[in-house]
Amino acid sequence: MLRYAAIFFVIALVAAVFGFGGIAAGAAGIAKILFFIFLVVFVVTLVLGLFRRT
């Protein structure tokens, strides 16, 4: 999931360089959503892993 967030971030940067503002904003929004989903899944997995050990 973090890989897809990075891919959309790169797409947003390339689109911004070439002047496609709408595409850049959309790709940046998708990258942000995927990154936050990754963070939530990471924290949940981390917490569940800590509870399994005890």
C-alpha positions in Angstrom: 0.0 0.0 0.0 2.9 2.3 0.8 4.2 1.5 -2.7 1.0 2.7 -4.3 1.0 5.9 -2.3 4.6 6.6 -3.5 3.6 5.8 -7.1 0.7 8.3 -6.9 2.9 10.9 -5.3 5.4 10.6 -8.2 2.5 10.9 -10.7 1.4 14.0 -8.9 4.8 15.5 -9.1 5.2 14.7 -12.8 1.7 16.1 -13.5 2.5 19.3 -11.6 5.7 19.8 -13.5 3.9 19.6 -16.8 1.1 21.9 -15.6 -1.7 19.5 -15.2 -3.1 20.9 -12.0 -6.3 18.9 -11.8 -4.5 15.6 -12.3 -1.8 16.5 -9.9 -4.3 17.4 -7.2 -6.2 14.2 -7.7 -3.1 12.0 -7.6 -1.9 13.8 -4.5 -5.2 13.3 -2.8 -5.2 9.6 -3.6 -1.6 9.3 -2.4 -2.6 11.0 0.9 -5.5 8.7 1.5 -3.4 5.6 0.7 -0.7 6.8 3.1 -3.1 7.3 6.0 -4.7 3.9 5.4 -1.2 2.5 5.5 -0.5 4.2 8.8 -3.8 2.9 10.3 -3.1 -0.6 9.2 0.5 -0.4 10.5 -0.6 0.8 13.9 -3.3 -1.8 14.2 -0.9 -4.5 13.3 1.7 -3.2 15.7 -0.8 -3.1 18.6 -2.2 -6.6 17.8 1.4 -7.9 17.7 2.1 -6.5 21.1 -1.1 -8.0 22.6 -0.2 -11.5 21.1 3.1 -11.6 22.9 1.5 -11.2 26.3 
